[in-house]
Amino acid sequence: MAELFPKAAAERALAVAIEAAEEAGGILLQHFGKLDPAAIGTKSTPRDLVTAADLESERAIVARLRAAFPEHAIEAEEEVRDAHVDERPRWFLDPLDGTVNFVHRLPVFAVSLALWWRGAPQAAVVHVPLLRETFSARAGGGAFLGREPIRVSTTATLGDAILATGFPYRRGAGLADNLDNVNRFYRDVRDLRRMGSAAVDLAYVAAGRLDGFWELSLAPHDVAAGGLLVREAGGVVHDADGGEDWLRGGHIVATNSALFEAVRARVTHG
């Protein structure tokens, strides 16, 4: 079993994370629907967007984390990536997960941050500002929406399941595009969803709104928080091979225990 942070330290980390995520969510709402087109840029492809809102949100969170935990490392999506040279506690941060939704004024976007230590998640927050929802979890302490405990669904068959997935921004020869996986589920599930934010997908699995989620070509900041939410809500999270490399391995499957093997068996990533 993974070694846990001392309870008091983990609770403090979670409290700071919630405050940071909600402050960043306020920043995003100030920009929502008001973006100057000149403040929207691209990264790896024309589909992979970054905005002034992403950057302002990240800087606010980093400032809070540096002030509260100067001894911790930070690995964020946009600007900050401390060298991974020791066993310091490490924060994984996505200041705006669902940037394409945000730019197109769709309400599904989130702030996601998680504290990891010695290869395991210790505290996690996914804040969905436009919907005013904050999901949180502490290792060994359960998962919550606000102050209310949440649990994964009890759905036991694919025919009754709503699953979510997503697609990589980089698309081309030699890259797993996830379309074959979608085809393998299409006729056998109740329905499929593509929310546009892995953090929200995982939070919704934790809350039992979705029965499962899989995706390929993800980064650590996409899944670091949501994976702990699902596990603390009673769910199962592994990579697509059934192993533990879901943080940096690029692919993830998260469901309740009854559905996990049925979903994982249909997901390929080669």
Secondary structure, DSSP 8 states (H G I E B T S, - for coil): ------HHHHHHHHHHHHHHHHHHHHHHHHHTT---GGGEEESSSTTSEEEHHHHHHHHHHHHHHHHH-TTSEEEESSS-B----S---EEEEEEEETHHHHHTT-S--EEEEEEEETTEEEEEEEEEGGGTEEEEEETTTEEEETTEE-------SGGG-EEE----S--STTS--SHHHHHHHHTTSSEEE--S-HHHHHHHHHTTSSSEEEESS--HHHHHHHHHHHHHTT-EEE-TTSSSTTTTSS-EEEE-TTTHHHHHTT----
